[in-house]
Amino acid sequence: MSAVGVLALLSGFACFYYGARALELRRAVARVNRPDDPAENVTGVDDAPMAWLLPPEERPEMPADPAEDVSVERGVALLALGAVVCLFGLLSF
């Protein structure tokens, strides 16, 4: 094993970690896996896809989920960089 390969793999895994963190993948996966139980209270437009049919005063409020916490460009760039760095790390062995 070469030191350059190990350093490249560690750097690639760090890029994967920070890329996934920038994309908030855990929160996105939780949304996808959420059960669609109609008995639950509707908390926002994400939970009620037909809410736009209601008059504005009857629409449910959006939950607090700030979009500025998610940086798609930075996350995708870090994931791509992590893949390239890991590939170069594997090729250096």
C-alpha positions as CSV (number, residue, x, y, z in Angstrom):
1,M,0.0,0.0,0.0
2,S,1.3,3.4,-0.9
3,A,0.9,6.4,1.4
4,V,-0.5,8.4,-1.6
5,G,-3.2,5.8,-2.2
6,V,-4.2,5.8,1.5
7,L,-4.3,9.6,1.6
8,A,-6.3,9.8,-1.6
9,L,-8.9,7.3,-0.3
10,L,-9.2,9.1,3.0
11,S,-9.7,12.4,1.1
12,G,-12.3,10.8,-1.1
13,F,-14.2,9.5,1.9
14,A,-14.1,12.9,3.5
15,C,-15.5,14.4,0.3
16,F,-18.3,11.8,0.3
17,Y,-19.1,12.7,4.0
18,Y,-19.2,16.4,3.4
19,G,-21.1,16.0,0.1
20,A,-23.8,13.9,1.8
21,R,-24.0,16.4,4.6
22,A,-24.4,19.3,2.2
23,L,-27.2,17.5,0.5
24,E,-28.9,16.6,3.7
25,L,-29.4,13.0,2.5
26,R,-30.6,11.7,5.8
27,R,-33.6,14.1,5.8
28,A,-34.4,13.4,2.2
29,V,-34.4,9.6,2.8
30,A,-36.6,10.1,5.8
31,R,-39.1,12.0,3.6
32,V,-39.1,9.3,1.0
33,N,-39.6,6.5,3.6
34,R,-42.4,8.4,5.5
35,P,-45.6,6.4,5.5
36,D,-48.5,8.1,3.6
37,D,-51.1,7.7,6.3
38,P,-54.1,9.8,5.5
39,A,-55.0,9.8,9.2
40,E,-52.0,12.0,10.0
41,N,-52.3,15.7,10.4
42,V,-51.4,17.6,7.3
43,T,-48.4,19.8,8.1
44,G,-47.5,21.4,4.8
45,V,-47.7,21.3,1.0
46,D,-45.2,18.4,0.9
47,D,-47.7,16.3,2.8
48,A,-50.8,17.5,0.8
49,P,-50.0,17.5,-2.9
50,M,-53.5,18.8,-3.7
51,A,-53.3,21.7,-1.3
52,W,-53.1,24.2,-4.2
53,L,-56.7,23.4,-5.0
54,L,-57.8,25.0,-1.7
55,P,-58.4,28.7,-1.2
56,P,-55.3,30.4,0.2
57,E,-56.8,30.9,3.7
58,E,-57.6,27.2,4.0
59,R,-54.2,25.9,2.9
60,P,-52.1,24.2,5.6
61,E,-48.9,26.0,6.8
62,M,-45.6,25.0,5.5
63,P,-43.4,23.3,8.1
64,A,-40.1,24.9,9.1
65,D,-37.7,23.4,6.6
66,P,-35.3,26.1,5.4
67,A,-33.9,25.5,1.9
68,E,-30.8,27.6,2.6
69,D,-29.5,24.7,4.7
70,V,-29.2,22.5,1.6
71,S,-26.5,23.3,-1.0
72,V,-27.1,21.1,-4.0
73,E,-24.2,22.4,-6.1
74,R,-21.7,22.0,-3.3
75,G,-23.0,18.6,-2.4
76,V,-22.9,17.2,-6.0
77,A,-19.5,18.7,-6.6
78,L,-18.1,17.1,-3.4
79,L,-19.7,13.7,-4.3
80,A,-18.2,13.9,-7.8
81,L,-14.8,15.0,-6.4
82,G,-14.9,12.2,-3.9
83,A,-15.6,9.6,-6.6
84,V,-12.7,10.8,-8.7
85,V,-10.3,11.0,-5.8
86,C,-11.2,7.5,-4.6
87,L,-10.7,6.2,-8.2
88,F,-7.3,7.7,-8.3
89,G,-6.5,6.3,-4.8
90,L,-7.5,2.8,-6.0
91,L,-5.5,3.1,-9.1
92,S,-2.4,4.2,-7.2
93,F,-2.1,0.8,-5.4
